[in-house]
């Protein structure tokens, strides 16, 4: 069996993708708008070690497979393919065709892949030191690289598009303002923003609402960028970002807490302590806005140890359903006042990020290397497909800490409509 034919069977013969291989073989339709080129035996070795998604990703990230054509279109056609195992007869035919050597080659994963053994030495999942390393892996890539991908807002979370043709910057401003309005921010209030990234929410709250805002992040590069941005905006009296674990914040009595894109890193077993900690930081009548990626139901696996995202993008990341998150919030004392799904908005956000990466591809490769740039191209295009096809969702949940008399302090209807 020719090598290109083997890969076609793994990916799926109905995907309308052409295949070429280093052995001279070809498969798939002539004139296809998408093509996968298998460039060396190492690609075969990767697939033999990890059949399906992870093996294909390793081969692509390391440059032993090339994609010709649009990555999003490719992944959209392959969206339901995780591993399409060959029959025993086909495996035997493949071995006879290729020889045993390529299948027995032991090649290390690309350096962009997180070593599970290295994480294990830092403690159990979501121990503080291990969380710090997981965050460092993904967020301390390069501030310059992130600026090219994310744009001037440096907001690495789902934007909210007021119109279909809104720019990414307009949509990120709208997202921060939506969070601020849901939290009821007003001059003189105190806001805690956990997992604050490059300080977008902290700066927005201080600049546009006169709020005294504290943000915390485990990424040193994010904190340094945010501190500089705060100084350049002249907001030092109102805004602060610290390089620290949110669990180490000592202050209490906040009027509001925002958590935008942190819950994915918390872990199912730690959700009660997470929401309990945030509850304890609020004064009576204080509000929490939790914004995070979720699973569409409670039936899916929340943690995929061998998945591409876990190995290359978000080590130890766990996704729950919004229903599960709400139950945890309620059980810790929060009254749920509002919830909405922004799934389609995240697909649009990711499209902008993909376009930005494409536009800055040469500079990005020079800054972080081809392997890391390929990780991002693969991961973001795949996430567009995930959000579009409802494999993942993005929810904002607003909770309130009631006072002793059961009062929420929330008006009967918001003074400004929440989109």
MIMIMI-76357 format. One line per 10 residues: number of its first residue (from 1); for each residue x, y, z of C-alpha. Coordinates in steps of 0.25 Angstrom, whole numbers, plus 5000, padded with zeros to 4 digits. Example, Ala and Ser with C-alpha at 12.3 -4.5 7.8 and 13.67 -1.06 7.14 Angstrom:
2
1) 5049/4982/5031 | 5055/4996/5029 .
END
This chain:
419
1) 5000/5000/5000 | 5006/5013/4996 | 5009/5023/5007 | 5000/5034/5002 | 4988/5024/5001 | 4991/5021/5016 | 4990/5035/5020 | 4977/5037/5012 | 4971/5025/5019 | 4975/5031/5033 .
11) 4970/5045/5029 | 4958/5040/5022 | 4955/5038/5007 | 4943/5047/5006 | 4950/5059/5011 | 4954/5064/4997 | 4969/5065/5001 | 4980/5062/4992 | 4992/5054/4997 | 5007/5053/4993 .
21) 5018/5046/5000 | 5033/5045/4999 | 5032/5031/4993 | 5026/5038/4981 | 5012/5033/4983 | 5000/5041/4982 | 4985/5040/4986 | 4972/5048/4986 | 4966/5056/4975 | 4973/5063/4965 .
31) 4972/5078/4966 | 4968/5078/4981 | 4969/5091/4987 | 4976/5085/4999 | 4988/5076/5000 | 4996/5069/5011 | 5010/5066/5007 | 5017/5055/5015 | 5032/5059/5015 | 5040/5049/5022 .
41) 5039/5035/5029 | 5039/5043/5043 | 5025/5047/5040 | 5021/5032/5039 | 5028/5030/5052 | 5020/5040/5059 | 5007/5034/5054 | 5012/5020/5058 | 5015/5025/5072 | 5002/5033/5073 .
51) 4991/5029/5063 | 4982/5041/5060 | 4981/5055/5064 | 4994/5056/5073 | 5003/5048/5063 | 4998/5057/5051 | 5000/5069/5060 | 5014/5065/5063 | 5018/5063/5049 | 5012/5076/5045 .
61) 5019/5084/5056 | 5032/5078/5054 | 5031/5081/5039 | 5031/5066/5034 | 5017/5069/5028 | 5013/5081/5021 | 4999/5087/5018 | 4996/5094/5005 | 4984/5102/5005 | 4975/5108/5016 .
71) 4977/5102/5030 | 4963/5105/5035 | 4957/5099/5022 | 4966/5086/5024 | 4962/5085/5039 | 4947/5087/5036 | 4947/5076/5026 | 4954/5067/5036 | 4946/5072/5048 | 4940/5058/5052 .
81) 4953/5050/5050 | 4961/5047/5062 | 4967/5033/5058 | 4962/5025/5046 | 4969/5012/5049 | 4973/5003/5038 | 4968/4989/5038 | 4978/4978/5041 | 4979/4975/5027 | 4982/4989/5023 .
91) 4993/4990/5034 | 5000/4978/5029 | 4999/4983/5015 | 5005/4996/5020 | 5016/4990/5028 | 5020/4981/5015 | 5020/4994/5007 | 5028/5003/5016 | 5037/4993/5023 | 5038/4992/5038 .
101) 5048/5002/5040 | 5040/5015/5039 | 5030/5009/5049 | 5040/5005/5059 | 5047/5019/5059 | 5047/5025/5072 | 5047/5040/5070 | 5045/5050/5082 | 5033/5059/5081 | 5035/5074/5076 .
111) 5041/5083/5087 | 5028/5091/5087 | 5021/5079/5093 | 5020/5079/5108 | 5027/5067/5115 | 5017/5061/5124 | 5028/5055/5133 | 5034/5070/5135 | 5020/5074/5139 | 5018/5063/5149 .
121) 5031/5066/5156 | 5025/5080/5160 | 5013/5073/5167 | 4999/5069/5165 | 4990/5076/5154 | 4988/5090/5158 | 4998/5090/5170 | 5003/5105/5170 | 5017/5102/5164 | 5011/5093/5153 .
131) 5001/5104/5150 | 5012/5114/5149 | 5019/5105/5139 | 5007/5103/5131 | 5004/5117/5130 | 5018/5121/5126 | 5018/5110/5115 | 5007/5117/5108 | 5007/5132/5112 | 5022/5135/5113 .
141) 5024/5132/5098 | 5027/5146/5094 | 5019/5159/5096 | 5023/5164/5082 | 5017/5151/5076 | 5005/5153/5084 | 5004/5167/5079 | 5004/5163/5065 | 4993/5152/5067 | 4984/5159/5077 .
151) 4985/5173/5072 | 4986/5186/5080 | 4977/5182/5091 | 4986/5170/5095 | 4973/5163/5099 | 4974/5148/5099 | 4959/5145/5101 | 4947/5144/5094 | 4942/5158/5088 | 4928/5163/5087 .
161) 4924/5168/5073 | 4913/5178/5074 | 4912/5177/5058 | 4916/5166/5049 | 4926/5176/5042 | 4932/5181/5055 | 4947/5182/5056 | 4954/5173/5066 | 4958/5185/5074 | 4943/5190/5075 .
171) 4939/5176/5079 | 4949/5175/5090 | 4945/5189/5095 | 4931/5184/5095 | 4935/5171/5103 | 4942/5179/5114 | 4930/5189/5115 | 4920/5178/5115 | 4927/5172/5127 | 4928/5185/5134 .
181) 4913/5188/5132 | 4909/5174/5137 | 4918/5177/5149 | 4911/5190/5151 | 4925/5197/5152 | 4925/5212/5157 | 4935/5222/5162 | 4941/5219/5175 | 4938/5204/5174 | 4949/5193/5176 .
191) 4951/5182/5165 | 4959/5169/5166 | 4962/5163/5152 | 4968/5149/5154 | 4976/5144/5142 | 4977/5158/5137 | 4986/5155/5125 | 4992/5168/5119 | 4983/5176/5128 | 4972/5180/5118 .
201) 4960/5179/5128 | 4968/5186/5139 | 4972/5198/5130 | 4958/5198/5124 | 4951/5199/5138 | 4961/5209/5143 | 4960/5218/5130 | 4945/5218/5127 | 4939/5215/5141 | 4948/5222/5151 .
211) 4950/5208/5158 | 4962/5205/5166 | 4966/5191/5160 | 4975/5181/5164 | 4979/5170/5154 | 4988/5157/5156 | 4994/5148/5146 | 5004/5136/5147 | 5011/5141/5134 | 5023/5150/5137 .
221) 5023/5155/5123 | 5008/5159/5124 | 5010/5166/5137 | 5022/5174/5132 | 5014/5178/5119 | 5002/5182/5127 | 5010/5190/5137 | 5017/5198/5126 | 5003/5200/5119 | 4997/5205/5132 .
231) 5009/5215/5134 | 5007/5220/5119 | 4993/5223/5122 | 4995/5230/5134 | 4986/5221/5142 | 4996/5217/5153 | 4987/5223/5164 | 4975/5214/5160 | 4981/5202/5153 | 4991/5191/5158 .
241) 4995/5178/5152 | 5004/5168/5160 | 5011/5155/5156 | 5005/5146/5166 | 4996/5134/5168 | 4981/5139/5170 | 4981/5130/5183 | 4991/5139/5189 | 4983/5152/5188 | 4982/5156/5203 .
251) 4972/5168/5201 | 4957/5166/5203 | 4944/5175/5202 | 4944/5176/5187 | 4932/5182/5180 | 4934/5173/5168 | 4942/5161/5163 | 4944/5158/5148 | 4950/5145/5144 | 4952/5145/5129 .
261) 4958/5133/5123 | 4964/5127/5136 | 4954/5116/5140 | 4959/5107/5129 | 4972/5106/5137 | 4966/5103/5150 | 4962/5088/5149 | 4949/5081/5153 | 4954/5077/5167 | 4958/5091/5170 .
271) 4945/5099/5166 | 4939/5099/5180 | 4951/5105/5186 | 4952/5115/5174 | 4938/5120/5175 | 4939/5120/5190 | 4952/5128/5190 | 4945/5138/5180 | 4933/5139/5189 | 4941/5142/5201 .
281) 4948/5154/5194 | 4934/5161/5191 | 4927/5170/5201 | 4912/5167/5202 | 4905/5171/5189 | 4918/5169/5182 | 4917/5163/5168 | 4926/5152/5161 | 4926/5151/5145 | 4932/5138/5141 .
291) 4935/5137/5126 | 4941/5124/5121 | 4941/5113/5111 | 4932/5101/5114 | 4927/5088/5108 | 4914/5088/5102 | 4908/5077/5111 | 4913/5069/5124 | 4915/5057/5116 | 4929/5060/5109 .
301) 4942/5057/5115 | 4947/5070/5122 | 4962/5067/5122 | 4969/5060/5110 | 4983/5056/5114 | 4987/5052/5100 | 4980/5063/5092 | 4988/5073/5084 | 4982/5085/5092 | 4987/5079/5105 .
311) 5001/5075/5100 | 5004/5088/5092 | 4995/5099/5096 | 4988/5099/5110 | 4995/5088/5119 | 4986/5083/5130 | 4974/5091/5124 | 4960/5086/5128 | 4947/5090/5122 | 4933/5087/5129 .
321) 4919/5090/5125 | 4913/5103/5128 | 4902/5096/5137 | 4913/5089/5145 | 4920/5103/5147 | 4907/5110/5151 | 4904/5099/5161 | 4917/5101/5168 | 4915/5116/5169 | 4901/5114/5175 .
331) 4906/5104/5185 | 4917/5113/5189 | 4906/5124/5192 | 4905/5132/5179 | 4892/5136/5174 | 4892/5135/5158 | 4886/5147/5152 | 4890/5146/5137 | 4896/5136/5127 | 4899/5136/5113 .
341) 4907/5128/5102 | 4916/5136/5093 | 4920/5123/5085 | 4919/5130/5071 | 4927/5142/5076 | 4939/5134/5079 | 4939/5128/5066 | 4939/5142/5060 | 4950/5146/5070 | 4959/5134/5066 .
351) 4957/5137/5051 | 4963/5151/5054 | 4975/5145/5061 | 4977/5135/5050 | 4977/5147/5040 | 4987/5154/5048 | 4996/5143/5049 | 4996/5141/5034 | 4998/5155/5032 | 5010/5155/5041 .
361) 5015/5141/5038 | 5029/5144/5034 | 5032/5153/5046 | 5025/5143/5055 | 5034/5131/5050 | 5046/5140/5052 | 5042/5143/5067 | 5037/5130/5072 | 5042/5119/5062 | 5034/5112/5051 .
371) 5030/5101/5061 | 5023/5110/5071 | 5017/5118/5059 | 5011/5105/5054 | 5005/5101/5067 | 4998/5114/5067 | 4993/5113/5053 | 4988/5099/5056 | 4982/5102/5069 | 4974/5115/5066 .
381) 4969/5109/5053 | 4964/5097/5060 | 4957/5105/5071 | 4949/5112/5060 | 4944/5099/5056 | 4941/5095/5070 | 4933/5107/5073 | 4925/5107/5060 | 4921/5093/5061 | 4918/5094/5076 .
391) 4929/5085/5081 | 4932/5096/5091 | 4925/5109/5096 | 4928/5122/5103 | 4919/5126/5115 | 4918/5138/5124 | 4912/5136/5137 | 4908/5147/5147 | 4907/5144/5161 | 4904/5152/5173 .
401) 4908/5151/5188 | 4895/5154/5195 | 4895/5162/5208 | 4890/5156/5221 | 4876/5160/5218 | 4876/5153/5204 | 4877/5166/5197 | 4885/5166/5183 | 4886/5181/5181 | 4883/5178/5166 .
411) 4873/5187/5159 | 4860/5181/5155 | 4865/5183/5141 | 4879/5188/5136 | 4879/5202/5133 | 4887/5199/5120 | 4883/5187/5112 | 4893/5175/5112 | 4895/5171/5098 .
END
